[in-house]
């Protein structure tokens, strides 16, 4: 194994020893050394001329960075609700048994560790796992046995069968977005309209951001363009971490030209000259392909100086890899991460279009939103606005998973009913649909006439289907576990609230809950919604709240008749102390009622 100094030096010099890139440097250093030792932390800090504590804070924040050895093969099973429905836990336990490991334990030879992670963006083809951040979907018992054999034989990951890593697009329905536009056509159309003309078309289209909040893109772009100063940035939010969402994966894999040219068009309209793709760590398999497309765009004059021969149209794009952190999908947390810091949300105001990356005006739009910009450049805003509804123009991609015959990505005009979507994906006798991921809403058959639109049921794209045999309590419990794991810890309401919510759900699951716990759940959810610093905490209780409201019997059948039972058995908790002291007299026990 190479020593840390030359490895760190080479990687840091690649990034010009710029502390802003400390996350990227740590990621690549770990790929070379398998983990980040205290000595490596010291080396990185010295190389970048920054305090050791700054490097340490980044290392400890991101779940895909390791400050202890995790083995040559670092295996993480996806543990979202749809992977659980597909049998991930049985596969996980089978692998642990075959490798003679406990969860999270490193093998005695230092070769492998096996653990769980929240989501891998593969809900349409789960169960799935990550091996050293490379996705392997469609797991079976046979494949688990094969992987265990490869690990035991110490076969390098690069020599594993290519079929293991094959990720399908699973496009089931197309309209205007899931079609290709020839390279350069959208850029030429934007240039022909002019900077102000292109901005006017975006505003005329009434297109709203596809990340879930639905903020008007034209207003955002205009705010950045009108902000003082000459330096501006475009950030493509490709940190698609919401459980049940995977449509951005498809766009980045098969329609990257539209996404990248959409970023350039945003730069043209706002005056920005630099763009970043913030790519979630779970999508590392897309990094090389995206980089090849960026290189090709530079070579063909579609990126760089004077794009397509237009004087002053200067724009370039850089990929920034995430390292495991759901919260980094929030715009201000993403910019913090881009700046080489832990990805914690900023206090607002000021808005990002005024003070964003490096304190400069910054537009943060998600993958789908930027891809739509190419459509608007070519067809015009008025044509775009004819599709969808008055307040939700254009089309929307839905990531459909769960109890349906045809999971995958579907494109619809806004206004489509939930019932129509369920019919198209082959979902029958459905008891519930979770729309918008873990932070979204849980709907029952009474709601299936409602429409996907910002004015009715908004969504970033997740659409999880649950059949009549699914236990909705377990669905909500999984979401509670997810939020407790993903809270960044910045604010007390979210840090404590998500943990309390998870603990209450666990207590009920163990059969030790009462109506007291039900009331506590309601109180905690309401408190997080009112007082949390950002959207994660505000929406972390949505799934539990909706499940409790619409599927209360799933909770009540687990309750005991008592009004309250302590979460801790104090008498049992004293047993280790009694063994250590060798005492078993009356005073070593709690008093009990006769």
C-alpha positions in Angstrom: 0.0 0.0 0.0 1.4 3.5 -0.9 2.3 5.8 1.9 0.1 8.8 2.6 2.5 11.7 1.7 3.1 11.1 -2.1 -0.6 10.1 -2.6 -1.9 13.2 -0.8 0.6 15.4 -2.6 -0.3 14.2 -6.0 -4.1 14.5 -5.4 -3.9 17.9 -3.7 -1.7 19.2 -6.5 -4.3 18.0 -9.0 -6.7 20.4 -7.2 -4.1 23.2 -7.0 -3.8 22.7 -3.2 -7.1 24.6 -3.0 -8.8 24.1 0.5 -12.2 24.5 -1.2 -11.6 21.0 -2.7 -10.8 19.2 0.6 -13.8 16.9 0.3 -12.7 15.8 -3.2 -9.1 15.4 -2.0 -10.3 13.2 0.9 -12.5 11.1 -1.4 -9.7 10.4 -3.8 -7.2 9.8 -1.0 -9.5 7.2 0.5 -9.9 5.5 -2.8 -6.1 5.1 -2.9 -5.5 4.2 0.8 -8.9 2.6 1.8 -9.4 4.9 4.8 -8.3 8.3 6.2 -5.9 7.8 9.1 -4.9 10.5 11.7 -1.6 10.8 9.9 -3.3 11.3 6.6 -5.5 14.0 8.1 -2.3 15.8 9.3 -0.8 15.4 5.8 -3.9 16.9 4.1 -4.0 19.8 6.5 -0.3 20.6 6.0 -0.6 20.2 2.2 -3.6 22.6 2.1 -2.3 24.9 4.8 -5.5 24.7 6.8 -6.2 23.7 10.4 -6.4 20.0 11.1 -9.8 20.5 12.7 -11.2 21.7 9.4 -10.1 18.5 7.7 -11.4 16.4 10.6 -14.8 18.1 10.6 -15.3 17.2 6.9 -14.1 13.7 7.5 -16.5 13.1 10.3 -19.5 14.7 8.6 -19.8 12.5 5.5 -20.9 8.9 5.8 -18.8 7.6 2.9 -15.5 8.9 4.5 -13.9 6.6 7.0 -11.6 7.5 9.9 -11.1 3.8 10.7 -10.3 0.8 8.4 -13.4 -0.5 6.7 -11.7 -3.2 4.5 -10.6 -3.5 0.9 -14.2 -4.2 0.0 -16.7 -1.8 1.7 -20.1 -3.2 1.1 -23.3 -1.3 1.9 -26.8 -2.7 1.4 -29.5 -0.2 0.5 -32.1 -0.2 3.3 -34.9 2.0 2.1 -38.5 0.7 2.3 -38.7 -0.6 -1.3 -35.5 -2.6 -0.9 -36.9 -4.0 2.3 -40.0 -5.0 0.4 -37.8 -6.7 -2.1 -36.1 -8.8 0.6 -32.8 -6.9 1.3 -32.5 -8.0 4.9 -32.5 -11.7 4.1 -29.8 -11.1 1.6 -27.8 -8.9 4.0 -28.0 -11.5 6.8 -27.0 -14.2 4.3 -23.9 -12.3 3.3 -23.0 -11.7 6.9 -23.4 -15.5 7.6 -21.3 -16.5 4.5 -18.5 -14.1 5.5 -18.8 -14.9 9.2 -19.2 -11.2 10.1 -21.4 -9.0 12.3 -22.9 -5.8 10.9 -20.3 -3.1 10.5 -17.5 -5.4 11.6 -14.3 -5.6 9.6 -13.1 -9.2 8.8 -10.1 -10.5 10.8 -8.0 -10.3 7.6 -9.0 -6.7 7.1 -10.5 -7.4 3.7 -14.2 -6.7 4.0 -17.0 -5.0 6.0 -20.7 -5.2 5.4 -23.3 -2.6 6.6 -26.5 -0.8 5.7 -27.0 2.6 4.0 -30.1 4.6 3.5 -30.6 4.7 -0.3 -28.7 4.0 -3.5 -31.0 5.5 -6.1 -31.9 2.0 -7.4 -35.4 1.5 -6.0 -36.7 0.4 -9.4 -34.2 -2.5 -9.5 -33.5 -3.4 -5.9 -32.4 -5.0 -3.7 -29.2 -3.1 -4.4 -25.8 -2.6 -2.7 -22.7 -0.4 -3.0 -19.3 -2.0 -3.2 -16.7 0.8 -2.7 -19.4 3.2 -3.8 -20.1 1.3 -7.0 -23.8 0.2 -7.4 -24.8 -3.4 -7.9 -28.6 -3.7 -8.4 -30.9 -6.8 -8.8 -29.4 -8.8 -6.0 -30.3 -12.4 -5.5 -29.1 -15.2 -3.2 -27.0 -16.6 -6.0 -25.4 -13.3 -6.7 -24.6 -12.8 -3.0 -22.9 -16.2 -3.0 -20.9 -15.2 -6.1 -19.8 -11.9 -4.5 -18.8 -13.6 -1.3 -16.6 -16.0 -3.3 -15.0 -13.1 -5.2 -14.3 -11.3 -1.8 -12.8 -14.5 -0.3 -10.6 -14.9 -3.4 -9.6 -11.2 -3.2 -10.5 -10.6 -6.8 -10.0 -6.9 -7.6 -13.3 -5.0 -8.1 -12.3 -4.1 -11.6 -12.3 -7.8 -12.5 -15.7 -8.6 -11.2 -18.3 -9.5 -13.9 -19.5 -6.3 -15.7 -23.1 -7.5 -15.6 -23.1 -7.0 -11.8 -22.8 -3.2 -12.4 -25.3 -2.9 -15.2 -27.9 -0.3 -14.2 -31.0 -0.1 -16.4 -32.8 3.2 -17.2 -36.2 1.5 -17.0 -37.9 4.3 -19.0 -41.6 3.3 -19.2 -43.3 6.4 -20.6 -41.9 9.4 -22.6 -43.1 12.8 -23.6 -40.9 15.8 -24.4 -38.1 15.6 -21.8 -37.1 12.0 -22.3 -36.2 12.6 -25.9 -32.8 13.6 -27.3 -31.9 17.0 -28.8 -28.9 17.0 -31.1 -25.7 18.5 -29.5 -25.5 22.2 -30.0 -29.1 22.8 -31.2 -30.3 24.2 -27.8 -27.2 26.3 -27.4 -27.7 27.8 -30.9 -31.3 28.5 -30.2 -30.4 30.3 -26.9 -27.8 32.4 -28.6 -30.2 33.4 -31.3 -32.6 34.6 -28.7 -30.0 36.6 -26.8 -29.3 36.7 -23.1 -32.4 38.8 -22.2 -34.5 37.0 -24.8 -33.6 33.6 -23.3 -34.4 34.8 -19.8 -37.7 36.1 -21.1 -38.6 32.7 -22.6 -37.9 31.0 -19.3 -40.2 33.4 -17.5 -42.8 33.1 -20.3 -42.8 29.3 -19.8 -43.8 29.6 -16.2 -41.5 26.6 -15.5 -41.0 25.8 -11.8 -38.1 24.0 -10.2 -38.6 20.3 -10.3 -36.8 19.7 -6.9 -40.1 19.7 -5.0 -40.4 23.3 -3.8 -41.6 24.6 -7.2 -39.9 28.0 -7.1 -40.3 29.8 -10.5 -37.0 29.3 -12.4 -37.4 32.6 -14.3 -37.6 34.5 -11.0 -34.5 32.7 -9.7 -32.4 33.3 -12.9 -33.4 37.0 -13.0 -32.5 37.5 -9.4 -29.0 36.1 -10.0 -28.5 38.1 -13.2 -29.6 41.4 -11.4 -27.4 40.7 -8.3 -24.4 43.1 -8.0 -21.0 41.9 -9.0 -19.6 40.2 -12.1 -19.0 36.7 -10.7 -21.9 34.2 -10.8 -22.3 30.4 -10.6 -24.7 27.7 -11.7 -25.0 24.6 -9.5 -26.7 21.5 -10.8 -28.2 19.6 -7.9 -27.6 16.0 -8.7 -27.7 14.9 -5.1 -30.9 12.9 -5.6 -31.0 11.4 -2.0 -34.8 11.2 -1.4 -35.8 7.6 -0.9 -37.8 6.4 -3.9 -36.3 8.9 -6.4 -34.1 7.9 -9.3 -35.2 9.9 -12.4 -32.2 12.2 -12.3 -30.0 9.1 -12.6 -31.7 8.3 -15.9 -31.3 11.9 -17.2 -27.6 12.0 -16.3 -27.0 8.6 -17.8 -28.9 8.9 -21.1 -29.7 12.6 -21.6 -26.6 14.3 -20.1 -26.3 16.5 -23.2 -29.6 18.2 -22.3 -28.5 18.6 -18.7 -25.1 20.0 -19.5 -26.3 22.3 -22.2 -29.1 23.4 -19.9 -26.5 24.5 -17.4 -24.7 26.4 -20.1 -28.0 28.1 -21.1 -28.5 29.1 -17.5 -25.0 30.6 -17.5 -25.7 32.5 -20.7 -29.0 34.0 -19.3 -27.6 34.9 -15.9 -24.0 35.9 -16.9 -22.5 33.0 -14.9 -19.2 31.6 -16.3 -18.7 28.5 -14.1 -21.0 25.6 -13.2 -20.8 22.6 -10.9 -22.6 19.3 -11.0 -22.9 18.1 -7.4 -23.2 14.4 -8.0 -24.3 12.2 -5.1 -21.7 9.7 -3.9 -24.0 6.8 -4.8 -23.9 7.8 -8.4 -20.2 7.4 -8.8 -20.8 5.0 -11.7 -22.0 8.0 -13.7 -18.9 10.2 -13.0 -16.6 9.0 -15.8 -19.4 9.1 -18.4 -20.3 12.6 -17.5 -16.7 13.7 -17.6 -16.3 12.3 -21.1 -19.3 14.3 -22.2 -17.9 17.5 -20.6 -14.6 16.9 -22.4 -16.4 16.3 -25.7 -18.3 19.5 -25.2 -15.1 21.5 -24.6 -13.5 19.9 -27.7 -16.5 20.8 -29.9 -16.8 24.4 -28.7 -20.0 23.8 -26.6 -18.1 24.6 -23.4 -15.3 27.0 -22.7 -14.7 30.4 -24.2 -17.0 31.9 -26.9 -19.3 29.0 -27.0 -20.6 28.2 -30.5 -18.6 31.3 -31.6 -20.7 33.7 -29.5 -18.4 36.5 -28.1 -18.6 36.7 -24.3 -20.5 33.4 -23.9 -17.9 31.8 -21.7 -19.0 28.8 -19.5 -17.4 25.7 -18.1 -18.5 22.8 -15.9 -16.9 20.8 -13.1 -18.1 17.7 -11.4 -18.1 17.7 -7.6 -18.7 14.3 -5.9 -20.7 14.1 -2.8 -19.8 11.6 0.0 -23.0 10.5 1.6 -25.2 13.1 3.1 -29.0 13.5 2.4 -28.9 17.0 3.8 -26.6 18.1 1.0 -29.6 18.0 -1.4 -30.7 21.2 0.3 -29.4 24.1 -1.7 -27.4 26.0 1.0 -26.0 22.8 2.5 -24.9 21.8 -1.0 -23.0 25.1 -1.5 -21.4 24.7 1.9 -20.2 21.2 0.8 -18.9 22.7 -2.5 -16.8 25.1 -0.4 -15.2 22.2 1.3 -17.2 22.3 4.6 -19.6 20.0 6.3 -22.9 20.2 4.4 -25.0 22.1 7.0 -27.8 24.4 5.9 -27.2 28.2 6.1 -29.3 30.7 7.8 -31.4 32.6 5.3 -31.8 35.4 4.2 -29.7 36.3 2.2 -30.9 34.1 -0.6 -28.5 32.0 -2.8 -29.1 34.2 -5.8 -27.5 37.1 -3.8 -24.9 35.3 -1.6 -24.2 31.7 -2.7 -21.0 29.9 -3.6 -18.0 31.8 -2.3 -20.3 34.6 -1.4 -21.3 35.2 -5.1 -24.8 35.1 -6.8 -25.6 31.4 -7.4 -28.4 29.6 -9.1 -29.0 26.1 -7.7 -31.4 24.1 -10.0 -31.9 20.3 -10.1 -31.1 18.0 -13.0 -34.7 17.9 -14.4 -35.1 21.6 -14.2 -32.0 22.4 -16.2 -32.8 19.7 -18.8 -36.1 21.6 -19.4 -34.1 24.7 -20.2 -33.0 23.1 -23.5 -36.6 22.4 -24.5 -37.6 26.0 -23.8 -34.6 27.4 -25.7 -35.7 25.4 -28.8 -39.5 25.6 -28.7 -40.0 28.8 -26.7 -41.7 29.5 -23.5 -45.3 29.9 -24.8 -45.1 26.4 -26.4 -43.8 24.9 -23.2 -46.6 26.5 -21.2 -49.3 24.8 -23.3 -48.5 21.5 -21.6 -49.5 20.7 -18.1 -51.7 23.0 -16.0 -51.9 26.8 -15.6 -49.8 26.8 -12.4 -47.7 23.7 -13.3 -46.5 23.9 -16.8 -44.6 21.2 -18.8 -44.0 17.6 -17.9 -42.9 15.8 -14.8 -40.8 12.7 -14.3 -42.0 10.2 -11.8 -39.8 7.5 -10.2 -42.2 4.6 -9.6 -41.3 1.7 -7.3 -42.8 -0.7 -5.0 -45.8 -3.0 -5.5 -46.3 -2.6 -9.3 -45.7 -4.7 -12.3 -43.6 -2.1 -14.2 -41.4 0.0 -11.9 -39.3 2.7 -13.6 -39.3 6.3 -14.9 -42.6 7.7 -16.3 -43.0 11.1 -17.9 -46.4 12.9 -17.7 -47.8 16.3 -18.3 -48.6 18.0 -15.0 -52.2 17.3 -14.0 -52.2 13.5 -14.4 -54.2 11.7 -11.8 -52.7 9.4 -9.3 -55.1 6.7 -10.5 -53.9 7.0 -14.1 -50.3 6.6 -13.0 -51.2 3.5 -10.9 -53.0 2.0 -13.9 -50.1 2.6 -16.2 -47.5 1.0 -13.9 -49.6 -2.1 -13.3 -50.4 -1.4 -9.6 -53.6 -3.2 -8.4 -55.5 -3.3 -5.2 -53.3 -0.6 -3.7 -53.7 0.4 -0.1 -51.4 3.5 -0.2 -49.0 5.6 -2.2 -46.1 7.6 -0.8 -45.5 10.6 -3.0 -42.5 12.8 -2.7 -40.3 10.3 -0.8 -39.8 10.0 2.9 -40.6 13.7 3.3 -43.7 13.6 1.1 -47.4 12.6 1.7 -49.1 9.3 2.1 -52.2 8.9 0.1 -55.0 6.3 0.2 -57.5 5.2 -2.5 -59.8 8.1 -1.5 -57.0 10.4 -2.9 -56.4 8.6 -6.2 -58.4 11.1 -8.2 -56.1 13.9 -7.1 -53.5 15.2 -9.6 -49.7 15.5 -9.7 -49.3 19.3 -9.8 -47.9 22.0 -7.5 -51.4 23.2 -6.8 -52.6 19.7 -5.7 -50.0 17.0 -5.0 -46.4 18.4 -5.5 -43.5 16.0 -5.7 -39.8 15.9 -6.6 -40.5 12.7 -8.3 -40.8 9.8 -5.9 -43.9 7.6 -6.2 -43.8 4.5 -4.0 -46.6 2.0 -4.2 -47.8 -0.2 -1.3 -50.1 -3.2 -1.8 -52.8 -4.4 0.6 -50.5 -6.8 2.4 -48.0 -4.1 3.4 -47.7 -3.0 7.0 -47.9 0.8 6.8 -46.5 1.1 10.4 -43.3 -0.6 9.1 -43.2 1.9 6.2 -43.4 4.8 8.6 -40.9 3.2 10.9 -38.4 2.9 8.1 -38.8 6.5 7.2 -38.3 7.5 10.9 -35.1 5.5 10.9 -34.0 7.3 7.8 -34.4 10.8 9.2 -32.7 9.9 12.5 -29.7 8.7 10.5 -29.7 11.6 8.0 -30.2 14.6 10.3 -27.1 16.8 10.1 -27.3 17.7 13.8 -27.2 21.4 13.2 -30.4 22.3 15.1 -31.8 20.8 18.3 -35.4 20.3 17.1 -34.3 18.1 14.2 -31.3 16.4 15.9 -33.3 15.4 19.0 -36.7 15.2 17.4 -35.8 12.7 14.7 -34.1 10.5 17.3 -37.1 10.7 19.7 -39.5 9.9 16.8 -37.4 6.9 15.8 -37.1 5.7 19.4 -40.9 5.9 19.9 -41.5 4.0 16.8 -39.0 1.3 17.9 -40.7 1.1 21.3 -44.1 0.6 19.7 -42.6 -2.0 17.3 -41.3 -4.0 20.3 -44.8 -4.1 21.8 -44.0 -1.7 24.7 -46.0 1.3 23.5 -49.1 2.9 24.8 -51.5 5.7 23.9 -48.9 7.9 25.6 -46.4 7.2 22.8 -49.1 8.0 20.2 -49.6 11.4 21.7 -45.8 11.9 22.0 -45.4 11.2 18.3 -48.0 13.8 17.5 -46.3 16.3 19.7 -42.8 15.6 18.4 -43.8 15.8 14.8 -45.6 19.2 15.3 -42.6 20.6 17.3 -40.1 19.6 14.5 -42.4 21.1 11.9 -42.6 24.4 13.7 -39.1 24.9 14.9 -36.6 23.1 12.7 -33.9 25.1 10.9 -34.5 23.6 7.4 -36.8 21.5 5.4 -35.4 18.2 6.5 -36.6 18.7 10.1 -39.8 20.4 9.0 -40.9 17.4 6.9 -39.2 14.5 8.9 -42.4 13.6 10.6 -44.7 13.7 7.6 -44.7 10.0 6.9 -45.3 9.1 10.6 -48.1 11.8 10.9 -49.9 10.6 7.7 -49.5 6.9 8.7 -50.9 7.6 12.1 -53.8 9.6 10.7 -54.8 7.2 7.9 -53.6 3.8 9.2 -54.1 4.1 13.0 -55.0 0.4 13.5 -51.5 -0.5 12.3 -50.2 1.4 15.4 -52.9 0.4 17.9 -52.6 -3.3 17.4 -49.1 -3.0 18.7 -50.0 -1.1 21.8 -50.2 -2.5 25.4 -53.2 -1.7 27.5 -51.1 0.3 30.0 -51.1 4.1 29.7 -47.3 4.2 29.9 -44.3 1.9 30.2 -40.8 3.2 30.7 -38.5 2.7 27.7 -35.7 1.4 30.1 -36.0 -1.5 32.4 -34.0 -0.2 35.4 -33.9 -3.5 37.2 -32.4 -5.2 34.2 -30.0 -2.3 33.6 -28.5 -2.8 37.1 -27.6 -6.5 36.4 -24.1 -5.8 34.9 -23.3 -3.7 38.1 -24.4 -6.6 40.3 -22.2 -9.1 38.4 -19.2 -6.8 38.6 -19.6 -6.2 42.3 -20.6 -9.7 43.1 -23.7 -8.4 44.9 -27.2 -9.9 44.9 -28.5 -8.7 48.2 -31.8 -6.8 48.6 -30.2 -3.4 48.5 -28.7 -4.3 45.1 -32.2 -4.5 43.6 -34.9 -1.9 43.1 -37.7 -2.1 45.6 -40.8 -3.9 44.1 -44.3 -3.6 45.2 -45.6 -6.6 47.2 
